[in-house]
C-alpha cells in the first residue's frame, strides 16, 4: 500500500515550532517512502480560521521547502461529514445529547468529588423522542456524541510503543456541536479514511484522541493508519512551552534570520537518539530520518540553538547564492566576491552583512585609547594612497614598525581598532582593500 501522510493544521494562528515538528516528520516519512504528503486545512472552526493564517502557512512551508502533493480543506467537505454522520446514526453509534455546559460541569465535579474519573454517564443515550422534543421546546439544541464500544483500544505506537486504553475510562466524544460545527475528532477521522492516510505522526497530547478515532474509523468501515506520537516540546529549562509558542512562530524565526536548513536540521533530530547535525540538503534529512529513533520524554527546545546552525549554514554558502543580496546592499560588483569572502566568517545571519558593508563603505567609529592616539595619527600618515591591495597591510605595518619601534599586538591592535572600531574580525590584509573611508582621529 502506498504511503500517505498528512499535515493538518487549523488556520487559527501562525504555525510555530511545535507545528513544524509534526509537519516535518510526516513530510519525511512520505518522501522517504516515495509516497504522498497531503496538506489539509482543518478549518471547520469558521470563526477562528482566518485567510491570513492560511496565507502565512503557505508562505512558511514554501520558505522551508516542505512541498506538499495536494491541498485539502475541511470547510469544503461538509456534505461528506453529514453523510458520514448519517452512516453512524444508522449504525447506532451516534446519539443526540442536550445537557448544558453547566450541567456537564456539575456532573464532572460530582464524579471527581467521589474519587471517580469524570466520564460522561451516557444519560442521553436512553432519551425518548418525546423527551428530546421537550428539550427542544425549552430552546435547547442537541449535539452529537459517538458511542464507544466499551473495550480496550490497542495499537503499536511508532514512538511510544504498545498502547492500551480502556474505552470505559473515556467519555463518548462530542463530534458535532449544537450549532452544527463538526469537530476535529470526527472530521479528521472521516478525512483520514477517505484520503487513504497510512501514517500519522502527531503530538503526545493526542493519544486519547487516537483511541477514540480508531473506533470512529472502524465504525466508518476504514482501516486505522499507523500512529506515532512525538513528545511535546518544553523550554530550555523544562518549562511549559505552550505559553511562549506565539514568539516561536516560523515567521518570527525567519524575521530573526534563522535559515530554513538550520531549523529543519534541528527539528529532524531534536528528541531522537541521533545527534543534531547541520544537513546539507533536504535529501540528506530524508535519507537519515527514522521515526523510531525518537523518545517519548518531553523534549527541550531552545531557539538559541538555531543560531550556531544558521551560522554554519550561512558561512558555507557559495558566493553565487548571496550575490544578489550583496548587490542589493550597494556593494560594487568588482568588490562583491571579496566582500563576501571577508564578511562570511564574521556573521551569524545574512542580515549581518549590512553592518559590515556599512563599516567598509562609511568607515567605523574609531576605537582609540588615549595613549595610542598619537601613534595612530602618525601611522595614518604612513598609509600609502589608494587603491589598496591585500599586500598593503603588511607593507604599511612594516613601515609603521620601522618608524615607531612598535611591534606585535601593540602595533597591530591599535590600528585594527582605529580602522574597524572593533578588537576582532577578519584579517586586516583582506579588510583594507574594501575600506572606502579612513577614520578621523
C-alpha positions as CSV (number, residue, x, y, z in Angstrom):
1,X,0.0,0.0,0.0
2,X,1.4,3.4,-0.9
3,X,2.5,5.6,2.0
4,X,0.2,8.6,2.6
5,X,0.8,11.1,5.3
6,X,-0.8,14.5,6.1
7,X,-0.1,17.7,8.0
8,X,-3.4,19.1,9.2
9,X,-3.1,22.4,10.9
10,X,-6.0,24.6,12.0
11,X,-5.5,28.0,10.4
12,X,-6.3,29.9,13.7
13,X,-2.8,31.3,14.1
14,X,0.6,31.3,12.6
15,X,2.4,28.0,12.7
16,X,5.2,27.5,15.3
17,X,8.0,25.1,16.0
18,X,5.6,22.6,17.6
19,X,3.5,22.5,14.4
20,X,6.7,22.3,12.3
21,X,7.8,19.2,14.2
22,X,4.6,17.4,13.2
23,X,4.7,18.6,9.6
24,X,8.3,17.7,9.1
25,X,8.0,14.2,10.5
26,X,5.0,13.4,8.3
27,X,6.8,15.0,5.3
28,X,10.0,13.0,5.8
29,X,8.1,9.7,6.2
30,X,6.2,10.3,2.9
31,X,9.3,11.4,1.0
32,X,11.5,8.5,2.2
33,X,8.8,6.0,1.1
34,X,8.2,7.8,-2.2
35,X,4.6,8.4,-1.0
36,X,2.1,11.3,-0.8
37,X,2.2,14.2,1.6
38,X,-1.1,16.0,2.0
39,X,-1.6,19.5,3.4
40,X,-5.0,19.5,4.9
41,X,-6.6,22.6,6.4
42,X,-8.6,21.6,9.4
43,X,-10.8,24.7,9.2
44,X,-14.2,23.6,10.5
45,X,-14.0,26.4,13.1
46,X,-15.0,29.2,10.8
47,X,-15.0,31.9,13.4
48,X,-11.3,31.4,14.3
49,X,-10.0,30.3,10.9
50,X,-8.5,33.2,9.0
51,X,-7.3,33.6,5.5
52,X,-4.2,35.5,6.7
53,X,-3.2,32.4,8.6
54,X,-3.7,30.2,5.6
55,X,-1.6,32.6,3.5
56,X,1.1,32.5,6.2
57,X,1.0,28.7,6.3
58,X,1.7,28.5,2.6
59,X,4.5,31.1,2.9
60,X,6.1,29.2,5.8
61,X,6.0,25.8,4.0
62,X,7.4,27.4,0.8
63,X,10.2,29.0,2.8
64,X,11.1,25.7,4.4
65,X,10.9,23.7,1.2
66,X,8.2,21.4,2.6
67,X,6.4,20.8,-0.7
68,X,3.0,19.0,-0.5
69,X,1.4,16.9,-3.2
70,X,-2.1,18.3,-2.8
71,X,-4.2,20.6,-0.6
72,X,-7.4,19.5,1.1
73,X,-9.8,21.8,3.0
74,X,-12.3,20.5,5.6
75,X,-14.7,23.5,5.1
76,X,-15.3,22.2,1.6
77,X,-16.2,18.7,2.8
78,X,-19.2,19.5,5.0
79,X,-21.6,17.4,2.8
80,X,-19.3,14.4,3.3
81,X,-19.3,14.8,7.1
82,X,-23.1,14.9,7.1
83,X,-23.2,11.7,5.0
84,X,-20.7,10.0,7.5
85,X,-22.8,11.2,10.4
86,X,-25.9,9.6,8.9
87,X,-23.9,6.4,8.5
88,X,-23.0,6.4,12.2
89,X,-26.6,7.2,13.2
90,X,-27.9,4.3,11.2
91,X,-25.3,2.0,12.9
92,X,-26.4,3.1,16.3
93,X,-23.1,4.8,17.1
94,X,-24.3,8.4,17.1
95,X,-26.6,9.8,19.8
96,X,-28.1,13.2,20.5
97,X,-27.4,14.9,23.8
98,X,-29.0,18.0,25.4
99,X,-27.1,18.7,28.6
100,X,-25.9,22.3,29.0
101,X,-22.3,23.1,29.8
102,X,-23.3,23.9,33.4
103,X,-25.0,20.6,33.8
104,X,-22.0,18.7,32.4
105,X,-19.6,20.6,34.7
106,X,-21.7,19.7,37.7
107,X,-21.6,16.1,36.7
108,X,-17.8,16.2,36.3
109,X,-17.4,17.8,39.7
110,X,-19.7,15.3,41.4
111,X,-17.7,12.4,40.0
112,X,-14.4,13.9,40.9
113,X,-15.6,14.5,44.5
114,X,-16.5,10.9,44.6
115,X,-13.0,10.0,43.5
116,X,-14.2,8.7,40.2
117,X,-13.0,9.6,36.7
118,X,-15.1,12.4,35.1
119,X,-16.5,10.1,32.4
120,X,-19.9,11.1,30.7
121,X,-22.7,8.9,32.1
122,X,-24.5,8.4,28.8
123,X,-27.7,9.8,30.3
124,X,-28.8,11.0,26.8
125,X,-28.4,7.6,25.3
126,X,-31.8,6.4,26.6
127,X,-33.8,9.6,25.8
128,X,-37.1,9.0,24.1
129,X,-38.3,11.1,21.1
130,X,-40.8,12.8,23.4
131,X,-38.0,13.8,25.9
132,X,-35.9,15.1,23.0
133,X,-38.9,17.1,21.8
134,X,-39.4,18.5,25.3
135,X,-35.8,19.7,25.4
136,X,-36.1,21.4,22.0
137,X,-39.3,23.1,23.2
138,X,-37.2,24.5,26.1
139,X,-34.9,26.1,23.4
140,X,-32.1,23.5,23.8
141,X,-30.2,22.4,20.7
142,X,-29.0,18.9,20.5
143,X,-25.3,17.9,20.0
144,X,-24.0,14.6,19.0
145,X,-21.7,12.1,20.7
146,X,-20.1,8.9,19.3
147,X,-21.0,5.8,21.3
148,X,-17.7,4.0,22.1
149,X,-17.6,0.2,22.3
150,X,-16.5,-0.3,25.9
151,X,-13.4,-2.4,25.2
152,X,-9.7,-1.9,25.2
153,X,-8.3,0.1,22.3
154,X,-4.8,-1.0,21.4
155,X,-2.2,-0.1,18.9
156,X,1.5,-0.3,18.4
157,X,2.7,3.3,18.5
158,X,5.7,4.2,16.3
159,X,7.4,6.2,19.1
160,X,5.7,5.3,22.5
161,X,5.4,1.6,21.9
162,X,2.4,-0.6,22.6
163,X,-0.6,1.4,24.0
164,X,-3.7,0.1,25.5
165,X,-6.6,2.3,26.6
166,X,-9.8,1.2,28.3
167,X,-12.6,2.9,26.4
168,X,-14.7,2.8,29.6
169,X,-12.3,5.3,31.0
170,X,-13.0,7.8,28.2
171,X,-16.1,9.9,27.7
172,X,-18.0,9.3,24.5
173,X,-16.6,12.2,22.4
174,X,-18.7,15.0,21.1
175,X,-18.4,15.1,17.3
176,X,-20.9,17.7,16.3
177,X,-21.8,20.7,18.4
178,X,-25.2,22.1,18.9
179,X,-24.5,24.9,16.3
180,X,-23.7,22.2,13.7
181,X,-19.9,22.7,13.9
182,X,-18.2,19.4,13.0
183,X,-15.3,18.9,15.5
184,X,-11.8,17.9,14.8
185,X,-12.1,14.3,16.1
186,X,-14.9,13.5,13.6
187,X,-13.8,15.4,10.5
188,X,-10.2,14.1,10.8
189,X,-11.4,10.5,11.1
190,X,-13.6,10.8,8.0
191,X,-10.8,12.5,6.1
192,X,-8.1,10.1,7.1
193,X,-10.3,7.2,5.9
194,X,-11.4,8.8,2.7
195,X,-7.9,10.1,1.8
196,X,-6.2,6.7,2.5
197,X,-3.8,8.1,5.1
198,X,-1.5,5.3,6.2
199,X,0.8,7.0,8.7
200,X,0.1,9.8,11.2
201,X,2.6,11.4,13.4
202,X,1.4,14.0,15.9
203,X,1.9,15.2,19.5
204,X,1.6,13.0,22.6
205,X,-1.4,15.2,23.7
206,X,-3.4,13.4,21.0
207,X,-3.1,9.9,22.4
208,X,-6.7,9.8,23.9
209,X,-8.0,11.3,20.6
210,X,-6.3,8.5,18.8
211,X,-8.0,5.9,20.9
212,X,-11.5,7.3,20.1
213,X,-10.6,7.9,16.4
214,X,-9.6,4.3,15.9
215,X,-13.1,3.3,16.8
216,X,-14.6,6.0,14.7
217,X,-12.6,4.9,11.7
218,X,-13.6,1.3,12.1
219,X,-17.2,2.3,12.5
220,X,-16.9,4.1,9.2
221,X,-15.6,0.9,7.6
222,X,-12.0,2.2,7.4
223,X,-8.6,0.8,8.5
224,X,-6.8,3.0,11.1
225,X,-3.4,4.2,10.0
226,X,-0.1,3.6,11.8
227,X,0.1,6.1,14.6
228,X,3.2,7.7,16.3
229,X,3.0,10.3,19.0
230,X,6.1,12.5,19.4
231,X,6.9,14.1,22.7
232,X,5.9,17.7,23.5
233,X,8.4,20.5,23.4
234,X,9.4,22.3,26.6
235,X,11.5,25.4,27.1
236,X,15.3,25.2,27.6
237,X,14.8,24.8,31.4
238,X,12.0,22.3,31.1
239,X,9.2,24.8,31.5
240,X,6.0,24.6,29.6
241,X,6.5,25.9,26.1
242,X,2.9,26.4,25.0
243,X,2.6,29.9,26.5
244,X,5.7,31.0,24.5
245,X,4.8,29.5,21.2
246,X,3.5,32.8,20.0
247,X,7.0,34.2,19.9
248,X,8.3,31.0,18.3
249,X,6.3,31.2,15.2
250,X,8.1,30.4,12.0
251,X,7.6,33.9,10.6
252,X,9.2,35.4,13.7
253,X,12.2,33.0,13.5
254,X,12.5,33.8,9.8
255,X,12.5,37.5,10.6
256,X,15.4,36.9,13.1
257,X,17.4,35.5,10.2
258,X,17.1,31.7,11.0
259,X,17.9,29.7,7.9
260,X,15.5,27.0,6.8
261,X,18.1,24.2,6.7
262,X,19.2,25.1,10.3
263,X,15.6,24.9,11.5
264,X,14.9,21.7,9.6
265,X,18.2,20.1,10.8
266,X,17.3,20.8,14.4
267,X,13.7,19.7,14.3
268,X,14.5,16.5,12.3
269,X,16.8,15.2,15.2
270,X,15.6,17.0,18.3
271,X,14.4,14.4,20.8
272,X,15.8,11.5,19.0
273,X,18.8,9.3,19.7
274,X,20.7,10.8,16.8
275,X,22.9,13.9,17.3
276,X,21.8,17.2,15.9
277,X,23.9,18.0,12.8
278,X,23.5,20.6,10.1
279,X,22.3,18.8,7.0
280,X,23.5,19.9,3.6
281,X,20.2,19.2,1.8
282,X,16.6,18.1,2.2
283,X,17.6,14.7,0.7
284,X,20.1,14.2,3.5
285,X,17.3,14.8,6.0
286,X,15.0,12.4,4.2
287,X,17.6,9.6,4.0
288,X,18.6,9.9,7.6
289,X,15.1,10.1,9.2
290,X,13.8,7.3,11.4
291,X,10.7,8.0,13.5
292,X,11.6,5.1,15.7
293,X,14.7,6.9,17.0
294,X,12.6,9.4,18.9
295,X,11.8,9.1,22.5
296,X,8.6,9.8,24.5
297,X,10.1,12.0,27.2
298,X,9.4,15.8,27.0
299,X,11.9,17.4,24.6
300,X,13.7,20.7,25.5
301,X,13.8,23.3,22.7
302,X,15.9,26.5,22.9
303,X,15.6,28.9,19.9
304,X,19.1,30.0,20.5
305,X,20.3,26.6,19.3
306,X,19.2,27.6,15.9
307,X,21.8,30.3,15.5
308,X,25.0,28.2,15.6
309,X,23.4,26.0,13.0
310,X,22.4,29.1,11.0
311,X,25.9,30.5,11.3
312,X,27.4,27.2,9.9
313,X,24.9,27.1,7.1
314,X,25.5,30.8,6.1
315,X,29.2,30.6,6.2
316,X,29.2,27.6,3.9
317,X,27.1,29.4,1.2
318,X,28.8,29.9,-2.2
319,X,29.1,33.4,-3.5
320,X,26.6,32.8,-6.3
321,X,23.8,32.1,-3.7
322,X,24.3,35.5,-2.0
323,X,25.4,37.6,-4.9
324,X,22.0,39.3,-5.5
325,X,21.7,40.1,-1.8
326,X,25.2,41.6,-1.7
327,X,24.4,43.6,-4.8
328,X,21.3,44.9,-3.2
329,X,23.4,46.4,-0.4
330,X,25.2,48.6,-2.9
331,X,28.5,46.7,-2.9
332,X,30.3,47.4,-6.2
333,X,30.4,44.3,-8.5
334,X,34.2,44.3,-8.6
335,X,34.3,44.1,-4.8
336,X,31.4,41.9,-4.1
337,X,33.1,38.5,-4.1
338,X,36.0,39.8,-2.0
339,X,33.4,41.4,0.4
340,X,31.7,38.0,0.8
341,X,35.0,36.2,1.4
342,X,35.9,38.7,4.1
343,X,32.5,39.0,5.8
344,X,31.1,35.5,5.8
345,X,33.3,34.2,8.6
346,X,32.1,37.0,10.8
347,X,28.3,36.8,10.5
348,X,25.6,34.6,12.1
349,X,22.7,35.6,9.9
350,X,22.7,37.1,6.4
351,X,21.3,40.4,7.7
352,X,24.7,40.9,9.5
353,X,26.2,41.7,6.1
354,X,24.6,45.1,6.1
355,X,26.6,46.1,9.1
356,X,29.9,45.0,7.6
357,X,29.2,46.9,4.3
358,X,28.3,50.0,6.3
359,X,31.6,49.7,8.1
360,X,33.6,49.3,4.8
361,X,31.6,52.0,3.0
362,X,31.2,54.7,5.6
363,X,34.1,53.9,8.0
364,X,33.8,52.9,11.6
365,X,33.6,54.9,14.7
366,X,37.3,54.7,15.7
367,X,38.1,52.9,18.9
368,X,41.4,54.5,20.1
369,X,42.9,54.6,23.6
370,X,44.2,58.0,24.6
371,X,47.7,56.5,25.0
372,X,47.6,55.3,21.4
373,X,46.2,58.4,19.8
374,X,49.5,60.0,18.6
375,X,50.7,56.6,17.4
376,X,47.6,56.1,15.3
377,X,47.8,59.6,13.8
378,X,51.4,59.0,12.9
379,X,50.7,55.6,11.4
380,X,47.9,57.0,9.2
381,X,50.3,59.5,7.7
382,X,52.4,56.5,6.5
383,X,49.5,54.7,4.9
384,X,50.0,54.6,1.1
385,X,47.5,56.2,-1.2
386,X,44.6,54.1,-2.6
387,X,44.0,51.7,-4.2
388,X,44.9,49.3,-1.5
389,X,45.6,45.6,-2.1
390,X,45.9,42.6,0.2
391,X,49.7,43.4,0.3
392,X,49.1,46.9,1.6
393,X,48.5,45.9,5.3
394,X,51.9,44.1,5.5
395,X,53.7,46.9,3.8
396,X,52.1,49.6,5.9
397,X,52.6,47.9,9.2
398,X,56.2,47.2,8.3
399,X,56.7,50.9,7.7
400,X,55.0,51.9,10.9
401,X,57.1,49.4,12.9
402,X,60.3,50.9,11.4
403,X,59.1,54.5,12.2
404,X,57.8,53.9,15.7
405,X,59.6,50.8,17.1
406,X,56.2,49.2,18.0
407,X,55.7,45.6,17.2
408,X,53.3,42.7,17.8
409,X,50.0,43.3,19.4
410,X,51.0,46.8,20.4
411,X,51.4,47.6,16.8
412,X,48.5,45.7,15.2
413,X,45.7,46.1,17.7
414,X,45.5,49.9,17.9
415,X,45.5,50.1,14.1
416,X,42.7,47.4,13.8
417,X,40.6,49.2,16.4
418,X,41.1,52.6,14.7
419,X,40.1,51.3,11.3
420,X,37.3,48.9,12.2
421,X,36.1,50.1,15.6
422,X,36.4,46.6,17.0
423,X,39.1,44.4,18.5
424,X,38.5,41.4,16.4
425,X,37.2,40.5,13.0
426,X,38.5,39.5,9.5
427,X,42.2,39.6,8.6
428,X,43.2,43.2,8.1
429,X,45.1,42.4,4.9
430,X,41.7,41.5,3.4
431,X,39.8,44.3,5.1
432,X,42.0,47.2,3.9
433,X,41.2,46.8,0.2
434,X,37.5,47.1,1.0
435,X,37.7,50.3,3.2
436,X,36.3,53.3,1.5
437,X,37.0,55.8,4.2
438,X,39.6,56.4,6.9
439,X,38.7,57.4,10.4
440,X,39.3,60.9,11.7
441,X,41.4,60.7,14.8
